[in-house]
């Protein structure tokens, strides 16, 4: 692939973690072609982690549910929505698209709209509408970020000096975080963020990546007993409120349960104020990494070498049950629905406590 491109579209409609994994690629692409207009197509939640990224010119939100609702409302309304979306893409006149979707529908759509260069992954032979592709059988052998950077090697870009995640916050949002902490009277505390959920991407299967909330409660209580200066923010979505109650109760007034209470940007602003994030693997972990916050994360069925904190650092400690031979079982975007959950149950909560204590001392 020779020459440079004026208008580039990157398609990534996966979860928050995956979007953050694409930011080193976006930064390298912009450095290679500073004059390019780089747009990203993502879902609505993803917009919040990209909207202040200086390497991105525009964000195009694509939500399947919006079209489903429109279809149920009326066919004319649905057709109108389709035409509006098509027009939004066509008017940009992209000369390059990088499709991270792992499917064929988006590359076919872009081909129909006349985007001449379409690169991406040939996963399960779904790359037939791509003009250039990298064969792959899933994210298995290295970190997702490295797979994404492999696509840039099709351009001859191979010198990646910085691979850190990028999630800048606006001045207003940082000020909001400062005010929140001050209003709650915890500005002089060691703030620990706890995320006992598993995020949205696994849906009803999130239980397979959740360490027992009672274990989080045990670790949090021990930390509070050993250090009077600690204070806890319990983070997560509204649907994770039930699993947060045990943690809140164990901390007896030294925690704010914010599950379902904050918009994503506000949660990010508070994560930035934390001394430590204690969590399962998922989007909150990678937000913490992007903000330079120390993390201790629990990995059950998921391979931390592929989906874990990146780049590796002593600031980011991963706990996993090395003795469980069947882990990691999450491969090729599927996991085993086992009954034992040994990969989570055999994680020693005192080991997690020890790592959390070490992270607070740094």
C-alpha positions as CSV (number, residue, x, y, z in Angstrom):
1,X,0.0,0.0,0.0
2,X,1.6,3.2,-1.1
3,X,0.7,6.9,-0.7
4,X,-1.2,8.6,2.0
5,X,-4.9,9.1,2.5
6,X,-7.0,12.2,3.2
7,X,-10.1,10.6,4.8
8,X,-9.9,7.5,6.9
9,X,-12.7,5.6,8.6
10,X,-12.0,3.1,11.5
11,X,-14.8,0.8,12.4
12,X,-14.8,-0.7,15.9
13,X,-18.2,-1.4,17.4
14,X,-17.0,-3.5,20.3
15,X,-16.8,-2.6,24.0
16,X,-14.9,0.1,25.8
17,X,-11.8,-2.0,26.3
18,X,-11.6,-2.9,22.6
19,X,-12.0,0.8,21.7
20,X,-9.2,1.7,24.0
21,X,-7.1,-1.0,22.5
22,X,-7.4,0.7,19.1
23,X,-6.1,4.1,20.4
24,X,-2.4,3.2,19.9
25,X,-3.2,2.3,16.3
26,X,-5.1,5.5,15.8
27,X,-2.2,7.5,17.2
28,X,0.4,5.8,15.0
29,X,-1.8,6.3,12.0
30,X,-2.2,10.0,12.7
31,X,1.6,10.4,13.3
32,X,2.2,8.7,9.9
33,X,-0.3,10.9,8.1
34,X,-0.8,14.1,10.2
35,X,-3.0,15.8,7.6
36,X,-5.5,12.9,7.4
37,X,-9.0,13.2,8.7
38,X,-9.5,10.1,10.9
39,X,-13.1,9.2,11.9
40,X,-14.2,6.3,14.0
41,X,-17.5,4.4,13.9
42,X,-18.4,3.0,17.3
43,X,-21.4,2.4,19.6
44,X,-22.9,5.1,21.8
45,X,-21.0,4.2,25.0
46,X,-17.8,4.1,23.0
47,X,-18.2,7.7,21.9
48,X,-17.5,8.8,25.5
49,X,-14.0,7.3,25.5
50,X,-13.1,8.8,22.1
51,X,-14.7,12.3,22.1
52,X,-11.7,14.2,23.4
53,X,-9.0,12.2,21.5
54,X,-7.1,14.8,19.4
55,X,-6.2,12.2,16.8
56,X,-9.9,11.7,15.8
57,X,-11.8,14.2,13.7
58,X,-15.3,12.8,14.0
59,X,-17.3,10.0,15.7
60,X,-20.0,8.2,13.9
61,X,-22.4,6.3,16.2
62,X,-23.9,3.1,15.0
63,X,-26.3,1.3,17.2
64,X,-28.3,-1.7,15.9
65,X,-31.0,-1.2,18.4
66,X,-31.8,2.3,17.0
67,X,-32.6,0.6,13.6
68,X,-34.6,-2.2,15.3
69,X,-36.7,0.4,17.1
70,X,-37.2,2.3,13.9
71,X,-38.3,-0.8,12.1
72,X,-40.8,-1.7,14.7
73,X,-42.1,1.9,14.7
74,X,-42.8,2.0,10.9
75,X,-41.1,0.9,7.8
76,X,-41.0,4.4,6.3
77,X,-39.2,5.6,9.5
78,X,-36.8,2.7,9.2
79,X,-36.0,3.5,5.6
80,X,-35.4,7.1,6.5
81,X,-33.0,6.1,9.2
82,X,-31.1,3.9,6.8
83,X,-30.8,6.7,4.2
84,X,-29.6,9.1,6.8
85,X,-26.9,6.7,7.9
86,X,-25.8,6.0,4.4
87,X,-25.7,9.7,3.5
88,X,-23.6,10.3,6.7
89,X,-21.0,7.9,5.4
90,X,-21.2,8.7,1.7
91,X,-20.8,12.4,2.1
92,X,-17.4,11.9,3.8
93,X,-15.9,10.3,0.7
94,X,-13.5,8.1,2.5
95,X,-10.5,6.8,0.6
96,X,-9.5,4.3,3.2
97,X,-11.4,2.2,5.8
98,X,-9.9,0.0,8.5
99,X,-12.6,-2.5,9.5
100,X,-12.0,-4.1,13.0
101,X,-15.5,-5.7,13.0
102,X,-14.2,-9.2,12.1
103,X,-17.3,-9.6,9.9
104,X,-18.1,-9.0,6.3
105,X,-21.1,-6.8,6.4
106,X,-19.3,-3.5,7.0
107,X,-16.7,-4.1,4.3
108,X,-19.5,-5.0,1.9
109,X,-21.4,-1.8,2.8
110,X,-18.2,0.3,2.3
111,X,-17.5,-1.4,-1.0
112,X,-21.0,-0.5,-2.2
113,X,-20.5,3.1,-1.1
114,X,-17.3,3.3,-3.2
115,X,-14.5,3.2,-0.5
116,X,-11.6,1.9,-2.6
117,X,-9.2,0.7,0.1
118,X,-10.7,-1.5,2.8
119,X,-8.4,-3.4,5.1
120,X,-9.0,-5.6,8.1
121,X,-8.8,-9.1,9.4
122,X,-9.7,-12.2,7.4
123,X,-11.3,-14.0,10.3
124,X,-13.1,-17.3,9.3
125,X,-12.8,-16.1,5.7
126,X,-15.1,-13.2,6.4
127,X,-12.7,-10.7,4.7
128,X,-13.8,-11.4,1.2
129,X,-14.8,-7.7,0.6
130,X,-11.6,-6.4,2.0
131,X,-9.0,-5.2,-0.5
132,X,-6.1,-6.1,1.8
133,X,-6.3,-8.3,4.9
134,X,-4.4,-10.0,7.6
135,X,-5.3,-13.7,8.1
136,X,-6.2,-14.6,11.7
137,X,-8.0,-17.3,13.7
138,X,-8.9,-15.1,16.7
139,X,-7.1,-13.0,19.3
140,X,-5.1,-15.8,20.9
141,X,-1.4,-15.5,20.7
142,X,-0.7,-11.9,21.7
143,X,-2.4,-8.8,23.0
144,X,-5.3,-7.4,20.9
145,X,-3.3,-4.1,20.6
146,X,-0.6,-6.0,18.7
147,X,-3.1,-7.5,16.3
148,X,-4.5,-4.0,15.6
149,X,-1.0,-2.6,15.0
150,X,-0.4,-5.5,12.6
151,X,-2.9,-3.9,10.2
152,X,-0.7,-0.8,10.0
153,X,2.2,-2.9,8.8
154,X,0.2,-3.1,5.5
155,X,1.1,0.6,5.2
156,X,4.7,0.0,6.0
157,X,4.2,1.5,9.5
158,X,6.2,-0.7,11.9
159,X,7.9,1.7,14.4
160,X,5.5,2.0,17.3
161,X,7.3,4.1,20.0
162,X,4.2,4.5,22.2
163,X,1.6,1.8,22.7
164,X,-0.2,3.2,25.8
165,X,-4.0,3.6,25.9
166,X,-5.3,7.1,25.3
167,X,-8.4,8.5,27.0
168,X,-8.0,12.3,27.5
169,X,-10.6,14.1,29.6
170,X,-12.0,17.6,29.1
171,X,-11.1,20.3,31.5
172,X,-14.7,20.6,32.6
173,X,-14.9,16.9,33.4
174,X,-11.7,17.0,35.4
175,X,-13.1,19.9,37.3
176,X,-16.3,18.0,38.0
177,X,-14.3,15.1,39.4
178,X,-12.4,17.5,41.7
179,X,-15.6,19.1,42.9
180,X,-17.3,15.7,43.5
181,X,-14.4,14.5,45.7
182,X,-14.3,17.8,47.6
183,X,-18.1,17.9,48.2
184,X,-18.0,14.4,49.6
185,X,-15.2,15.4,52.0
186,X,-12.8,12.7,50.8
187,X,-10.1,14.8,49.0
188,X,-7.5,13.7,51.6
189,X,-8.4,10.0,51.5
190,X,-6.7,7.2,49.6
191,X,-9.6,6.5,47.2
192,X,-10.0,2.9,46.0
193,X,-12.4,2.2,43.1
194,X,-14.0,-1.3,43.3
195,X,-15.8,-2.7,40.2
196,X,-17.3,-6.1,41.1
197,X,-19.2,-6.5,37.8
198,X,-18.1,-7.8,34.4
199,X,-19.2,-5.0,32.1
200,X,-21.8,-5.2,29.4
201,X,-20.0,-7.0,26.6
202,X,-20.8,-10.5,28.1
203,X,-24.4,-9.7,28.8
204,X,-26.1,-12.5,30.8
205,X,-22.9,-14.5,30.8
206,X,-21.1,-11.8,32.8
207,X,-21.2,-14.1,35.9
208,X,-18.5,-16.2,34.3
209,X,-16.0,-13.4,34.7
210,X,-17.1,-12.1,38.1
211,X,-15.1,-12.9,41.3
212,X,-17.5,-13.5,44.2
213,X,-18.7,-10.1,45.6
214,X,-18.1,-11.5,49.1
215,X,-14.4,-11.7,48.2
216,X,-14.3,-8.1,47.1
217,X,-16.0,-7.2,50.4
218,X,-13.4,-9.2,52.4
219,X,-10.5,-7.4,50.7
220,X,-12.1,-4.0,51.0
221,X,-12.9,-4.5,54.7
222,X,-9.3,-5.6,55.4
223,X,-7.9,-2.6,53.6
224,X,-10.2,-0.3,55.6
225,X,-9.2,-1.9,58.9
226,X,-5.5,-1.5,58.1
227,X,-5.7,2.0,56.9
228,X,-8.1,4.6,58.2
229,X,-7.3,6.9,55.3
230,X,-9.0,4.6,52.7
231,X,-12.3,5.4,51.2
232,X,-14.1,3.3,48.5
233,X,-16.1,4.1,45.4
234,X,-18.1,1.2,44.1
235,X,-18.5,1.5,40.4
236,X,-20.6,-0.3,37.8
237,X,-23.9,-0.2,35.9
238,X,-27.4,-0.2,37.3
239,X,-27.8,-3.9,36.6
240,X,-24.8,-4.5,38.9
241,X,-26.3,-2.9,41.9
242,X,-27.3,-6.2,43.5
243,X,-23.8,-7.5,43.6
244,X,-22.5,-4.3,45.1
245,X,-24.6,-4.3,48.3
246,X,-22.4,-6.8,50.2
247,X,-19.3,-4.6,49.6
248,X,-21.1,-1.4,50.6
249,X,-22.4,-3.1,53.8
250,X,-19.0,-4.4,54.8
251,X,-17.5,-1.0,54.7
252,X,-19.9,0.6,57.1
253,X,-20.1,4.2,55.9
254,X,-16.7,4.3,54.2
255,X,-18.0,3.8,50.7
256,X,-20.2,5.4,48.1
257,X,-22.1,3.0,46.0
258,X,-22.3,4.7,42.6
259,X,-23.5,1.7,40.6
260,X,-26.0,3.0,38.1
261,X,-25.7,6.6,39.5
262,X,-23.2,8.1,37.0
263,X,-22.9,8.6,33.3
264,X,-19.8,7.0,31.9
265,X,-17.8,10.2,31.5
266,X,-18.4,11.1,35.2
267,X,-17.2,7.6,36.2
268,X,-14.0,8.1,34.2
269,X,-13.4,11.4,36.0
270,X,-13.7,9.6,39.3
271,X,-11.5,6.7,38.3
272,X,-8.8,9.2,37.5
273,X,-9.0,10.3,41.1
274,X,-8.5,6.9,42.5
275,X,-5.2,5.6,44.1
276,X,-6.2,2.0,43.1
277,X,-8.8,0.2,41.0
278,X,-9.7,-3.3,42.2
279,X,-11.8,-5.1,39.6
280,X,-12.6,-8.0,37.4
281,X,-11.4,-7.8,33.8
282,X,-13.4,-5.4,31.7
283,X,-13.8,-1.8,30.6
284,X,-13.2,-0.2,34.0
285,X,-9.8,-2.0,34.2
286,X,-8.7,-0.5,31.0
287,X,-10.1,3.0,31.8
288,X,-8.0,2.8,35.0
289,X,-4.9,1.8,33.0
290,X,-5.5,4.7,30.6
291,X,-5.6,7.2,33.5
292,X,-2.3,5.9,35.0
293,X,-4.1,4.5,38.1
294,X,-2.7,1.4,39.9
295,X,-4.9,-1.6,39.2
296,X,-5.4,-5.1,40.7
297,X,-7.5,-7.2,38.4
298,X,-9.1,-10.6,38.6
299,X,-8.9,-12.8,35.5
300,X,-10.9,-16.0,35.3
301,X,-11.7,-17.5,31.8
302,X,-10.1,-14.7,29.9
303,X,-6.4,-14.7,28.8
304,X,-4.7,-11.7,30.4
305,X,-1.9,-11.9,27.9
306,X,-4.5,-11.1,25.2
307,X,-7.0,-8.8,27.0
308,X,-5.1,-7.7,30.1
309,X,-3.5,-4.4,31.1
310,X,-1.3,-3.0,28.4
311,X,1.6,-2.3,28.3
312,X,2.6,-4.5,31.1
313,X,3.8,-2.6,34.2
314,X,4.3,-3.1,37.9
315,X,1.5,-0.6,38.4
316,X,-0.9,-3.2,37.0
317,X,-1.2,-6.5,38.9
318,X,-3.2,-9.4,37.5
319,X,-4.5,-12.3,39.7
320,X,-5.4,-15.6,38.2
321,X,-5.7,-19.2,39.2
322,X,-2.5,-20.7,37.6
323,X,-3.4,-24.1,39.0
324,X,-6.6,-24.5,37.0
325,X,-5.6,-26.4,33.8
326,X,-8.6,-25.4,31.7
327,X,-8.1,-21.7,31.9
328,X,-8.1,-19.6,29.9
329,X,-11.1,-21.1,28.2
330,X,-12.3,-17.9,26.4
331,X,-11.0,-18.4,22.9
332,X,-12.3,-17.3,19.5
333,X,-14.8,-15.1,21.2
334,X,-16.5,-18.0,23.0
335,X,-16.2,-19.4,26.5
336,X,-17.1,-22.7,28.2
337,X,-20.2,-22.5,30.3
338,X,-18.7,-24.6,33.1
339,X,-20.4,-25.3,36.4
340,X,-17.4,-25.1,38.7
341,X,-16.0,-21.6,38.0
342,X,-12.8,-22.9,39.5
343,X,-10.7,-20.3,37.6
344,X,-12.4,-17.7,39.9
345,X,-13.2,-19.7,43.0
346,X,-9.5,-20.8,43.4
347,X,-8.2,-17.2,43.4
348,X,-6.8,-16.6,46.9
349,X,-8.4,-13.4,48.4
350,X,-5.5,-13.0,50.7
351,X,-3.2,-12.8,47.7
352,X,-5.4,-10.1,46.2
353,X,-5.3,-8.3,49.5
354,X,-1.5,-8.4,49.6
355,X,-1.2,-7.0,46.1
356,X,-3.8,-4.3,46.8
357,X,-1.8,-3.3,49.9
358,X,1.4,-3.1,47.9
359,X,-0.3,-0.9,45.3
360,X,-1.5,1.5,47.9
361,X,2.1,1.9,49.3
362,X,3.5,3.1,45.9
